[in-house]
Amino acid sequence: MSAVEELVNRYRNHIMAPWQHNLAGEQKAVFVVYPKTDERRLRARLGLFEEVTLRAGHEWKLLDLTQVFAEWMVNLEYMETYFEEPENLTIPLESEFLFFVVEKIRRVLTDVDVDSNTVVAVYGVASLYGFTKVSQVLKEVAEDIRGRLVVFFPG
């Protein structure tokens, strides 16, 4: 059995257990931690996680954060200046980028078709490394988690 299949089995055991609905936001977050060397294998098998979720009777929404830094950067007013002097990017990264990521996730978590029976799965979080911390993002969106937030985390 491959490492990714083992992760799917562990996820299955967790997601099929009855859900408590009176949990705090942070308690509704599930981290699927895998070796960073398995990133491509995991991405190729995300459908297995979706299948397990649907079989457990839950809905599934997937969010890819791989391009989130580029999406944020392209909308910056002083983008060209930051390319010329990257050290000036530190201040916007500490606040603006964090909230850009938070709002991207929050839009999915609070979408009209997301309820207390929905798994919102987020992958591509490695693209946040060096710019912001996943723990900070989670802290900001915790109260918006209705069902479960599954974070695929290369660690």
C-alpha positions as CSV (number, residue, x, y, z in Angstrom):
1,M,0.0,0.0,0.0
2,S,1.4,3.4,-1.0
3,A,1.9,6.2,1.5
4,V,-1.0,8.2,-0.1
5,E,-3.3,5.2,0.1
6,E,-2.4,4.9,3.8
7,L,-3.4,8.6,4.2
8,V,-6.7,7.9,2.5
9,N,-7.4,5.1,4.8
10,R,-6.6,7.2,7.9
11,Y,-8.8,10.0,6.5
12,R,-11.6,7.5,5.8
13,N,-11.6,6.4,9.5
14,H,-11.7,10.0,10.6
15,I,-14.3,11.4,8.2
16,M,-16.7,8.4,8.6
17,A,-16.9,8.8,12.3
18,P,-20.0,10.7,13.5
19,W,-19.4,14.4,13.5
20,Q,-19.9,16.5,16.6
21,H,-21.5,19.8,15.6
22,N,-20.9,21.8,18.8
23,L,-17.1,22.1,18.3
24,A,-15.1,25.3,18.1
25,G,-13.8,26.3,14.7
26,E,-10.2,25.0,15.4
27,Q,-11.6,21.6,16.3
28,K,-13.3,21.3,12.9
29,A,-9.9,21.5,11.1
30,V,-8.3,18.3,10.0
31,F,-4.7,18.2,8.8
32,V,-3.6,15.5,6.4
33,V,0.2,15.7,6.8
34,Y,2.4,14.0,4.2
35,P,6.0,14.1,3.2
36,K,6.7,17.0,0.8
37,T,8.2,14.5,-1.6
38,D,4.7,13.0,-2.1
39,E,3.2,16.3,-3.2
40,R,2.6,15.2,-6.8
41,R,1.4,11.8,-5.8
42,L,-1.1,13.3,-3.4
43,R,-2.4,15.8,-6.0
44,A,-2.9,13.0,-8.4
45,R,-5.0,11.1,-5.8
46,L,-7.1,13.9,-4.4
47,G,-10.1,12.3,-6.0
48,L,-9.8,9.4,-3.6
49,F,-10.3,11.8,-0.7
50,E,-13.3,13.2,-2.4
51,E,-14.7,9.7,-3.0
52,V,-14.3,8.8,0.6
53,T,-16.0,12.0,1.8
54,L,-19.0,11.5,-0.5
55,R,-19.3,7.8,0.6
56,A,-19.4,9.0,4.2
57,G,-22.4,11.2,3.3
58,H,-20.7,14.5,3.3
59,E,-20.3,17.2,0.6
60,W,-16.9,18.1,-0.9
61,K,-15.4,21.5,-2.0
62,L,-11.8,21.8,-3.1
63,L,-9.7,24.9,-3.0
64,D,-6.2,25.1,-4.6
65,L,-3.9,27.8,-3.1
66,T,-0.9,27.0,-5.4
67,Q,-1.2,30.3,-7.3
68,V,-2.4,32.5,-4.4
69,F,0.8,34.5,-4.1
70,A,0.8,35.3,-7.9
71,E,-2.9,36.2,-7.7
72,W,-2.2,38.6,-4.8
73,M,1.0,40.1,-6.4
74,V,-0.5,40.8,-9.8
75,N,-3.1,43.1,-8.1
76,L,-0.5,45.2,-6.1
77,E,-0.4,48.8,-7.0
78,Y,3.4,48.9,-6.7
79,M,4.2,45.5,-8.1
80,E,7.0,46.7,-10.3
81,T,8.7,48.5,-7.4
82,Y,8.6,45.3,-5.4
83,F,10.4,43.4,-8.2
84,E,13.0,46.1,-8.2
85,E,13.4,46.2,-4.4
86,P,12.0,43.0,-2.9
87,E,12.9,43.9,0.6
88,N,10.1,46.5,0.5
89,L,7.6,43.7,0.2
90,T,7.9,42.6,3.8
91,I,5.3,44.9,5.3
92,P,2.5,44.0,2.8
93,L,3.3,40.4,3.2
94,E,2.9,40.6,7.0
95,S,-0.7,41.9,6.8
96,E,-2.1,42.3,3.3
97,F,-1.1,38.9,1.9
98,L,-2.4,37.1,5.0
99,F,-5.8,38.7,4.7
100,F,-5.9,38.0,0.9
101,V,-5.4,34.3,1.7
102,V,-7.9,34.4,4.5
103,E,-10.5,36.0,2.3
104,K,-10.0,33.5,-0.5
105,I,-10.6,30.6,2.0
106,R,-13.4,32.5,3.8
107,R,-15.3,32.9,0.5
108,V,-15.4,29.2,0.0
109,L,-16.2,28.4,3.7
110,T,-19.1,30.8,3.6
111,D,-20.4,30.0,0.1
112,V,-24.2,29.3,0.0
113,D,-23.7,25.7,-0.9
114,V,-21.4,25.0,2.1
115,D,-23.1,23.8,5.3
116,S,-22.4,21.8,8.4
117,N,-22.1,18.7,6.4
118,T,-19.5,20.0,3.9
119,V,-15.8,19.3,3.8
120,V,-13.8,22.2,2.4
121,A,-10.5,20.7,1.4
122,V,-7.5,23.0,0.8
123,Y,-4.3,22.0,-0.9
124,G,-1.3,23.9,-2.3
125,V,-0.5,25.4,1.1
126,A,3.2,24.9,0.4
127,S,2.9,28.1,-1.7
128,L,2.4,30.0,1.6
129,Y,5.9,29.1,3.0
130,G,8.0,32.1,3.5
131,F,5.1,34.5,3.1
132,T,2.7,33.6,5.9
133,K,1.9,30.7,8.3
134,V,-0.9,28.2,7.9
135,S,-1.5,28.5,11.6
136,Q,-2.2,32.3,11.2
137,V,-4.6,31.6,8.3
138,L,-6.4,28.9,10.3
139,K,-6.8,31.2,13.3
140,E,-8.4,33.9,11.1
141,V,-10.9,31.5,9.4
142,A,-11.7,29.2,12.3
143,E,-15.1,30.8,13.1
144,D,-16.2,30.4,9.4
145,I,-15.8,26.6,9.4
146,R,-19.3,25.2,9.1
147,G,-18.5,21.5,8.5
148,R,-14.9,20.5,8.3
149,L,-11.8,22.2,6.9
150,V,-9.3,19.6,5.6
151,V,-5.8,21.0,5.0
152,F,-3.4,18.9,3.0
153,F,-0.1,19.9,4.6
154,P,3.3,18.8,3.3
155,G,5.4,18.5,6.4
